[in-house]
């Protein structure tokens, strides 16, 4: 048993402020943005390799997820009517500013990519191709920048894990997109989704382990309380999803759908878990003080 | 390195307004000497009055004489009260630590760095101020501040904090809190001069036998490039609710962007790899 670290505080009050963000909006966005970004990349691969049945649900899912994301992001602003103020400036020092610009390029591309699936575009088909390619290239940026967004804060559970966070996020996004592919694609076309599920899951489990080792005492916040429950659920669902995908993803439509749903749920649990760990680490001054004392 | 170039490199680091403005007045700030604080809270009241900061709850916290709890959207000066066992023969049974906290107006200000609208800006005096007509309430600055200073105002949706009385400074007046402080615990002036004065005060107190005297936020080489509002404390910073080694996390940002780019490329690669093999 490791003894509790000695530290002083001002009546146990937090030193840093916890984020004012609503979990449903922002953790929800971390999940949906990742799902959309990785789905666009997988959809482009599906289209290139002649798997229209895999490309279609991914493109539609990406557009749905990014549209919901934009609603959530605007909803979370204290002054939603002023959301366009984000476009006054471009600031590389603000991951949120960089992200807004990435999103404003990505969302129309994802829209164009999905549009060709919904309506016959005729002469506008090249637009759909351009959208598919653009969304595939920008999608990974959408999935990874959010890792920087939350790490560039004084929130101990997030900042101390800043090296691993983008890798955790893209891996979680990859398993979510693989899950969507398994859920929506016909069996004879879902092989790439199954492979991506394995790669995503293994990377995510490894990256989360590395992050928890890196953050030192703050790892407690990933293991305890609501965050702990969510993180454990994420890992269990990931394993269930991957096992299901490998065992029956190629021969049972039901098996593939259940595995896909498990992977999607796993990704959502991981994002909400990481979000909650951040809140917990801001509330207890112990994490601010001990990480700073150790850093010195 | 010659004395002149050493000086200019130090100046360049401690003069944040120089990045934005050509000709500008000297950097202004606070030196809060907590050894002089008597806990009268005149600073809290003067700040609320002058800046028309709304009432934010009349609570009884049980934290000694502190009922304003901490800095927030609606508390821009906050007096901390700490009751401790006596540390030397000068005090009888216990000693009071009282300290008026405020926005640090960091040289490397994380809130300003992460603000995606440009609402937070650097004034010509080197202070950091929110432009309320720009802020859209995204809230990013709130967890970014390593001191937990800036907050979102309930029912308003925007973030608020100390402005170093930007409106008064423009008229050549000192901030309301410093004006109201009856013991000169809150000293307002040019940051360079305040730093010199603070160093002298530390020496004076140490010679008088006061234990635990230290400056906090005065060092341009700390994690935030030094504070425009710094302190003389009589105990560890965390005893006052201050972070021991605050960091503007934007300093790690280049490395973070690099990792994000590698991760994004990795995702593309993983997707590509998923298409290799049997159908």
Interface residues (C-beta under 8 A of the other chain):
Chain A: X7 X8 X9 X10 X11 X13 X14 X15 X16 X17 X18 X19 X20 X21 X37 X38 X41 X42 X45 X48 X49 X76 X77 X78 X79 X80 X82 X83 X85 X86 X88 X89 X91 X92 X93 X94 X95 X96 X97 X100 X136 X137 X140 X141 X143 X144 X145 X147 X148 X151 X152 X153 X154 X155 X159 X162 X163 X166 X167 X169 X170 X173 X174 X178 X188 X189 X191 X192 X193 X195 X196 X199 X200 X203 X278 X282 X285 X288 X289 X292 X293 X295 X296
Chain B: X61 X63 X66 X69 X70 X80 X82 X110 X113 X114 X115 X116 X117 X118 X119 X134 X135 X136 X137 X138 X139 X140 X142 X143 X144 X145 X146 X147 X148 X149 X150 X151 X152 X156 X157 X158 X159 X235 X236 X238 X239 X240 X241 X242 X243 X244 X245 X246 X247 X249 X250 X252 X253 X255 X256 X257 X259 X260 X261 X262 X263 X264 X265 X266 X267 X268 X270 X271 X272 X273 X274 X275 X277 X278 X279
